[in-house]
Amino acid sequence: MQIFGVDIGGSGIKGAPVDLDKGDLAQERCKVLTPHPATPEGVADGVKEVIDHFGWTGPVGLTFPGVVKDGATILTAANVDKSWVGVDARTLFSEKLGGLPVTLVNDADAAGLAEMRFGAGRGRKGTVILLTFGTGIGSAVFTDGVLVANTELGHVELNGHDAEKKASSKAKEDAGLSWEHWARRVEKYLAHLEMLFSPELFIIGGGVSRKADKFLPHIKGIKAEIVPAQLQNNAGIVGAAMRAEQRAAAE
């Protein structure tokens, strides 16, 4: 079975049809740049461009970098335009896409769903925390495989700052940090989360998951196992399609 997944990020909008039997992209993904400012209308145009590239006419799952209520309404928008707050995004996107059925899910929750079913979290019990390092830090928390939605752990306070302001990939790039120096910041962040949640496993996602060998060896003193995401940067697309499949099955 194939369903279309789109991952809306602070820098790019990428999507592809997803083979939900394999948990992988059925075709090479299409990516466009996220508009700046990332307003609802501008982002919706970008999503339409990605979907039109494939001529897709079926259900669509979309990730969003913020809290999503009931698969529809946007409650927070830390890394896109603030005008998203309160928007019924399901209706916005469905209308932009000519009435296609649309489901929204928090971006990190989508990546987590994909990793728990097809990737690094498959078959894992206890508490598992997936963290996506990108423009910000997204989080997905699972207890015995069940998602606790919209956790937003990138915004926990660390040394007087939002953790993502110091430990995201963007923070690394903006400050010109070496992998080793950045790993020390990530280590402090993981230690703080470990104190709060005592997870069995941390899964590190986002674009940096492709370069895990450059920073994971420098992270010391964490009791939980730490592994890179196996679906790497396609996890959000796969998870978005999974959530759309779940909604279609429920209706």
HELIX and SHEET records of a PDB file:
HELIX    1   1 PRO A   40  PHE A   54  1                                  15    
HELIX    2   2 LYS A   82  TRP A   84  5                                   3    
HELIX    3   3 ALA A   89  LYS A   96  1                                   8    
HELIX    4   4 ASP A  107  PHE A  118  1                                  12    
HELIX    5   5 LEU A  153  HIS A  155  5                                   3    
HELIX    6   6 ALA A  163  ALA A  167  1                                   5    
HELIX    7   7 SER A  169  ALA A  175  1                                   7    
HELIX    8   8 TRP A  179  PHE A  197  1                                  19    
HELIX    9   9 GLY A  207  LYS A  211  5                                   5    
HELIX   10  10 ALA A  212  PHE A  215  1                                   4    
HELIX   11  11 LEU A  216  HIS A  218  5                                   3    
HELIX   12  12 GLN A  232  ASN A  234  5                                   3    
HELIX   13  13 ALA A  235  ALA A  250  1                                  16    
SHEET    1   A 5 ASP A  24  LEU A  25  0                                        
SHEET    2   A 5 GLY A  12  ASP A  19 -1                                        
SHEET    3   A 5 GLN A   2  ILE A   8 -1                                        
SHEET    4   A 5 VAL A  60  PHE A  64  1                                        
SHEET    5   A 5 VAL A 102  ASN A 106  1                                        
SHEET    1   B 3 ASP A  24  LEU A  25  0                                        
SHEET    2   B 3 GLY A  12  ASP A  19 -1                                        
SHEET    3   B 3 CYS A  30  LEU A  33 -1                                        
SHEET    1   C 2 VAL A  68  LYS A  69  0                                        
SHEET    2   C 2 THR A  73  ILE A  74 -1                                        
SHEET    1   D 5 VAL A 146  VAL A 148  0                                        
SHEET    2   D 5 ILE A 137  THR A 143 -1                                        
SHEET    3   D 5 THR A 127  PHE A 133 -1                                        
SHEET    4   D 5 LEU A 201  GLY A 205  1                                        
SHEET    5   D 5 GLU A 225  PRO A 228  1                                        
SHEET    1   E 2 GLU A 157  LEU A 158  0                                        
SHEET    2   E 2 HIS A 161  ASP A 162 -1                                        
END                                                                             
